[in-house]
Amino acid sequence: MTQAIAPRAAATTTGGVAFRVRALLLLLLAVIGAVLAGAAPASAHAALTGSDPQQGAVVGRAPTQVSLTFSEKVAMSDDSVRVLDPKGKRVDTGKATDLGGTTYGVKLHSGLPDGTFTVTYQVVSADSHPVSGAFTFSVGAPSQTSVALSDPAVGGGVVGALYGVGRYVSYAGFILLVGGAAFVLACWQHGAGVRPVQRLVVSGWLALTGATLALLLLRGSYVGSGKVGDIFDLTLLGQVLQTKAGAALVSRLLLLAAGALFIAVLFGAYARRDEADVTDVSGRGDASDKGDGSDKGGVDADAEKRDLTFGLAIGGAVVAAGLAASWAMAEHASTGIQAGLAMPVDVLHLLAVAVWLGGLSALLVALFRAPVETQIDAAAVRRFSRLAFGSVTVLAATGIYQSWRQVGSWSALTGTWYGQLLLIKIGLVAVLVGIAWISRRWTAQLSEAPQAKALATAGAKAGAGTGTTAGTTARATALAELRTKQPTKVPANSRKSSSGGSDSENADSRDSNSGHSNSRDSHSADSRRAAQLARQQTAVATARQKRLRDADPARAGLRRSVLAEAGVAVVLLAVTTVLTSTEPGRTEEAAKQVTSSSSQRSGPLSLKLPFDTGGQDGKGTAEITLAPARVGGNEMHVYVERPNGKAFDIPEVKVAFTLKAKKIGPLPVTPDRIATGHWSAIGVQIPMAGDWEIAVTVRTSDIDQTTVTKNAKIG
């Protein structure tokens, strides 16, 4: 009983470990999207930096066109910019034109009435993200408008969430596909025949292909109406195929077709050739002992395998670089400063991430899921350690350049969401590198896997006196023995036919009815015993594999550290994917500066000017407000208060505006008295934007008056 329980306990423990590994791999694919799916839609990476007329401006004459200036190039359709009159009727011609640089305009019909007009826009930035917004301006004077400015939620809703999940799955699939294949070719060529490693790489290809097809279908609705019903609109799909983002997705699909051929060769002909080496080497060894000179065939086979490995490496590198370029040519790197340099740097960055994190996933699978007879050897782990170090070096160099390009200043590093996410990413990379250093220490102490020890021992004994061929033959024989040392299931029917066939025939001849009944009972009992025996054999084999895996303390420590690395990598990849959908710090700061400058120049103006006329009860404060404080007509209010804050009833207030830089003014304004301490004037004309001097003259009695001045930017 004890012997039966122990293997089951071991199997349960191993099953728990296997469950944790599967859960972690699923996390790598799913958490990136699932955890972050509740985040806000992708932030626009192009910002509206100016317009003519300006937002909130009041102009004396109706303009002939409306122009908009963005922080980068945008793509426009016929309905990208719409201008609506106070009744909600379109007054634009419907065709937006490129006015040069990053400025675009739309013509307006003639004979427009006075009132407040609404401008709405929905465009696609150069890095493929949708941008939308709205603003108002007035002709003559502000008025009521029937246009409701609701949030268009471009890039949001159900379609936006699906598009975001598709992007995250595509990144994860790319990492597993490229990193897993690179791990096999560069570090562990025997892994081409290991089923769990094959499943990992194929899963990456399937995830990337499925996500790319989904993105292609979702794209039209994502940048347009945002309706689920438009996902399968073939007209929108045709329009998407004519855009830069659509071309990038189609190119990715074509490259994935080439990637499928690469996978077929890697896990087909290449894996079979590696397995056939055992038989071929053994055959060459026997022939060599007979002196027929077949060493030449072995040399030719080795050279042929090296050529195949080289060809797969070159072809895989081309496909991987092309896949990375499908992102670089359509997203952040394709726009902004130094785009010609940023795109190849972005390709290197994506490849380094894939080789590091994808290779880490393959190593995790090899350590936990590979059968004992094909357990990864220490030399392969050391090769991946060196490859990962090189990838991290490339990642750091390209990341520093990208950070400078996207952030631009120290203030943006701490004052924008993009910069704060970047700091979190840097911290996670530091943690991951620290854990990787621990893994390197375990790798240095790593001993050979059990099958590698057997091969090395057999090769050393046989090759000591008979040469290289004999040693290779012995290693092949040892590997074959290890692969055949697996418990075999004995079918119940075969045992019965071999041990009791003659007795059954005699019994049937003596008593047919009794024999049939006994045969059924015996068959049922044998089936139960066979099933029990099969379970016991499986439990024993599982316990044996666990003992072999845990025989090396350094290998067990390496598995723990790689698990920790993979856990941090999941979080790191999640933060990275959020970064790709966040407005760069450089763009955000530029938009803030424009908004702040526009607000200072043309927002509602409020100034407080203390005064003292010198007479009795002559002190107080005059507060002047000017709205919208832009070129054209404005509404002015003056409030006069005593030092205690109460309204000050004075005989007269006058205001004058002077633009000394242009020698304009003073332009006098005499407001009307509205109530105690309150004067107002409507239609105050400001002819030009600039730094205006505002002079307020206050008279508190027949002989006591004073003029106080203050400068302010208007327009």
Salt bridges, closest charged atoms under 4 A:
ASP78 OD1 - LYS95 NZ 3.24
ASP79 OD1 - ARG90 NH1 3.19
ASP92 OD2 - ARG90 NH2 2.57
ASP98 OD2 - LYS73 NZ 3.17
ASP127 OD2 - HIS45 ND1 2.61
ASP274 OD2 - HIS190 ND1 2.75
ASP274 OD1 - LYS305 NZ 2.83
ASP277 OD2 - LYS305 NZ 3.50
GLU304 OE2 - ARG273 NH2 2.79
GLU331 OE1 - ARG167 NH2 3.62
ASP526 OD1 - ARG529 NH2 1.96
ASP550 OD2 - LYS546 NZ 2.84
ASP550 OD1 - ARG559 NH2 2.68
GLU588 OE2 - LYS592 NZ 3.45
ASP617 OD2 - ARG642 NH1 2.56
GLU635 OE2 - HIS637 NE2 2.81
ASP649 OD1 - ARG673 NH2 3.11
GLU652 OE2 - LYS654 NZ 3.58
GLU652 OE1 - ARG699 NE 3.12
GLU693 OE2 - LYS660 NZ 3.21
ASP702 OD1 - ARG699 NH1 3.66
